Amino acid sequence: MAAKVFQNLIGGEWVDSRSGRTHENHNPADTRDVVGIFPHSDSRDVDDAVSAAKQAFAKWRLVPAPRRAEVLYRAARLLEERKEEYARDMTREMGKVLKETRGDVQEAIDTFYFMAGEGRRLYGFTTPSELPNKSAMAIRMPVGVCGMITPWNFPMAIPSWKLLPAIVCGNTCVIKPAEDTPLSTLNLVRTLMDAGLPKGVINIVFGSGPDVGTPIVRHPDVRAISFTGSSEVGRIIGTMSAEQYKPCSLEMGGKNALIVLDDANLDLTVDGILWGAFGTTGQRCTAASRVIATKPIYRQLAEKVAARAKSLKIGSGLDESVEVGPQINQSQVETTEKYVAVGKAEGAKVLVGGSRLKSGGYEHGFFHEPTVFVDVDNQMRIAQEEIFGPVLSMVACDSFDQAIDYSNSVVYGLSTAIYTRDVNKAYRAMRDLHAGITYVNAPTIGAEVHLPFGGVKSTGNGHREGGIGAIDFYTQWKAVYVDYSDRLQRAQIDTGE
Ligand code: UN1
């Protein structure tokens, strides 16, 4: 069967790229399976999309927010109906197992309902003026055309975190989805169009970072940028945005530690480590890629984790019994192989896994064994650098204080976890772990959409997705003063003295 051909969405019309070039989207579990053919666009398509978004903004910003939200409510219900179909599409293009892609679609549904509710809030505030017969209030304004550049690991959830708050606030959008997972973003936006989103409010331009991402960031009519991806690329995008004074929200890497103290419930901890480290094949920015365990329990914990990691079923995510799917592409699995070699060269020991799977049904995909390193020093590269693959580095520590210190001694600061039954230590960890997210007795992954999502240091630049943080990013404050005294009143000067 010939692969399906997809088009950009610009001003509500499905159109080919002006370049005429295309890009094949492959199934990472079996690259012979072509999921679809997508445009490889360029800056001309971006120009078209931005001008459509700009035109749509003139009307959309004036639609009352509760009316805008009605489109989101309708789309949420449609997405619920389509959940299974879109989860299957996502597993086929992204690789993660069906249970997880259903979760990814659900995360978008949750975001729809939360952000639709914002349509009837978008709270500003009123406050007394210092002058008599004068009122003062702060209201939220939309920003204008927003540009979004999204990753492949949560190809529906993460676009929903950006698009939905943006549009409920009255903005319009141009989005470039990751080249490896264009279909899931298209499915999300198609659902919104079917729910009655006006033309041009969301535009999709498919293509590469240099050919589409850069022109979006550089376009003077794009007034805010939101990016999720690597810290290297985020630095470039942040710098480019700064040149034009554009608000820019960056969500980047992590090297998240899961701390285990002597008194932890070890079986519960092992469940958490397995899910945190190998869920999504380790390809989450929140993945538990380090375990920091106190010495008395370190060996026993490592043995338990290794035994369970060894028995994980690896394969196509479309098989319901599979627990770990492939990595996204050749380059990502090569990165994992490279880090396994680095870890060995640094003197860490592979307790389980350590190899790419290339035969026995795995030859057409990007499969790597879940891998556990022990005897890892916290200074080693495998304990410091983001791998984004199924590799766990286990570090032994002497004390609670050292565990906190190790956890904080990386350039990133996204997610953290601590397993303990000591409430005093749990609270100290909540205070002292320098990260955007801390879990107590739960793994580092699994953020919920109504709480702030993001991190400190090289993970982010101070913005948060999820919940009210997203509303703050996609609006700008305006202070409004109304003087009803019928005379000139000068703030700071007519003090009444
Ligand atoms: C990401 O890894 O980029 O908290 C996002 C979690 C998910 C989102 C992860 N809800 O693990």
Residues whose N, C-alpha, C, O or C-beta is under 5 A from the ligand:
A	BS01	UN1	F154 Q283 R284 C285 T286 I445 G446 A447
